[in-house]
Amino acid sequence: MARFGLILSGCGVFDGAEIQEAVACMRAIDRRGDTYACLAPDRELDTIDHLTQLPTGEKRNVLVESARIARGEITSLSDVKGSDYDAIVLPGGFGAAKNLCTFAIDGPDCSVDENVSRVLREAHGAGRPIGFACISPAVAAAVFGKDLRPRLTIGTDAGTAAGLETLGAMHENREPTGVVVDEANRIVSTPCYMSATRVSEVFEGCDTMIEAIRGMLD
């Protein structure tokens, strides 16, 4: 039985973790008889009204918001090490590019939350596989791009792909349910809602990603 660390970035596609992607990852892990622990940074950031898609002017805590998806069972990233888990997975959602790193605002000049960067580097250093869905490969590029030149996909969006390549990653186009498996760096990525138009595509892509990660653990 493998134990996954699932890094969330809030609750809701426009300012946090994409809920359907997070649940798809949870289901894919659970259906293989494995377990997951939900993790998130403990920090406050701006929020978006998901009905109007406009800023609310409010700030909410990323850890507290992520607890909505985790059904209250969640741990601050500051309290864990990447090596605590057999694998790490990051669902997408705008929060991955806004709360885990600043790619959504700063593009290739982005910074990464210090605990996100630390946990990912610890996981990689311990040989743990890491999965990235949707826009979260931007986090992978920001953390590992210049050192590892990881192979990644966010689908087929040329502008976003160019940003990842500027950070040092090597982008490969994939269909919504496809994955890129970087065996050398033990990194797996899938486009999800960067290009998917159906929730079934998201669940299939996440399932394929988790299957590829699970294969690295056997």
N, C-alpha and C positions, 0 to 999 in steps of 0.2 A: 504493500500500500504506500503510495507516494503522497507527500504533503506539499501542496502548492501555496505560495503566497500570492494573493490577488491584490494588486495595488489599485485602489480606486481614487478618483479625483473630485469627488462631490456627488451630486445626484441630479442628473438631467443633462441632456445632450448639449445644450447651449452654454452651460457654465460648469459642468461637472462630468462625471462618468456617464457614458451612454448606457442606459439601464438595460436595454435588450441585449447589448453586447456583453455586459457584465453577467447577466443571467445565463446567456448562452455559454459563457466560459464556465460558470458554476455547474451547469447541467453536464457539460462535456466532461468535466473533472469527476463529478459524482457518478455518472453512469459507468465509469470505468472502475468504480470501487475505491477511488482515491478521495482525499479530503483537501479542503482549502481553508485558509485563514485570511480574512479581509484586513487590509492595511490601508492607511491613508496618512498624509501629512497633517499635522495639527497646526493650521494657520487660517487666518481669515482673508477672504478675497471677495471681489465684486460678484454680484449675482444678476441673472437675466430673468425677466418675466417670460416664462415659456409659452404664454398665450400670445403676447404681443411681440415677443423676441426683442424687447427693448430693455436697456439697463434699468434696474429698480432703484439705484442709488443706495442700496443696502449692502452690507457685508455679512457673509455667513461663514461659519467655520467649516472647512473642507472635511475634517474628521467627523464632525457632527452630522453633516449632510450625507456623507458616505455611509454612516450608520443606518440610514433609512434603507439602503439596498442590502446591507449586511444583517438586517433584522436585529440591530443593536450589538451584534458580536463583532467587534472591530478593535484593532490595536493601532496605536500611533506608530508611524515609521521610526520615530526616534527611539522606540523601545525594542527594536528588533535588529537582527543582522541578516544580510542576504543569505548567509550560509545556514540559517536556521531552517530553511526549506529545501525541498528537493528540486523545485523549479519556481520561477517567478513569472507571473502573467500580468500584463497591463491591458485592460479593455481601452477602447477609445472614448470618444466624446470630446467636446471642445475643452473640457477641463484638463485633459491630458496635455494639450498645447497651451493652456493658460495657467493652470494651477500646479502642474508637475514641472513644467518648464514654461518659458515665455515665447515659444516659437510663434504662437498666434499673433503676438504683438511685434516681436523683434525679428522674426524670420531667422536667418542664419546667424544673426548676432545674439541669439537667445542665451539665457542662463538657465540652469536647472536647479530646482530645489535641492538643498544640500543633502537632505536625508534620502531623497529619491536617488540622487547620484551615488551616494555612499552605499545604499542597499544594493543597487544594480551592480556596482563595481565589486562589492563583496561577493555577490552571487556568481558573477563571472569568474572572479579569482578562485572561487571554490569549485569551479567546473559545472555549476548549475546551468541548465538550459533556461532561456528566457523567451517568453512569447509577447509579441506586440500586435495589437489589433487596431484597425482604422487609422487614426492620425497619431497614435502613440509611437509608431516608428520614428517620429520626430524626436522623441525623448531618447531613443536608442542612438540616433545619429548625433544628437548633441552630447551624449555621454561617451559614446564609443567611436564616433566617426573618424577622428584624426588618428587614434591609436590602432583601431582594428579594421577600419574600412569595411564595416559589415555590409552584407547583401541584404536588402530590405525591399518591401513593397508597400505602397499606400494605394495601389490600384493603377490608374492610368492618368491621374491629374498631373499634367506636365509642370505646372507652376510649383506645386508642392514637392514633386519629385526633384526639381532643380534645387529647391531649398535644402533638401536632404543631402544632395550630392555636394553642395557648397560646404556643408558641414563635414564632409568626408566619406559619407556612405555611398554605396553603389546601388542605385535603384533599378528594379526590374518590374516591368508592367505585369500585372496579373488581373484576371477576371475576378468578380466579387467573391467567388467561393475558393479561389486559388490561394496558394501559400508560396512563400519563398523560404526554403530551408537552408540556412547557412550552417553547414555542418562544422566548418572550421571554427566558427565563433560560438556555436551552440545557440543560435538565435533563429527564431521562427516568426514570420509575420504574415498577416492576412488583411485584405482591404476592408472587409465589413462595410459600414455605411459610407466610407469614402467613395464607393461606387455601387454598392448594393441598392436595389430598389424594393426588395422584398425581405421580410423578416426571416423567411426560410433560408435565404441566401446567407444571412448573418449567422444563423445557427449552424449551417453546413460548414461555413468557413471557419468558425470558431472550433467546431468539432474536429475538423481536419488539422487545425493548428495544434490542438491539445494532443491529438493522436501522434503527430510528428514529435512533439516534446516528449510524450510518453515513450516513444521509441528510443529516445536518447537515454532513457533511464533504465531500460531493460538490459 
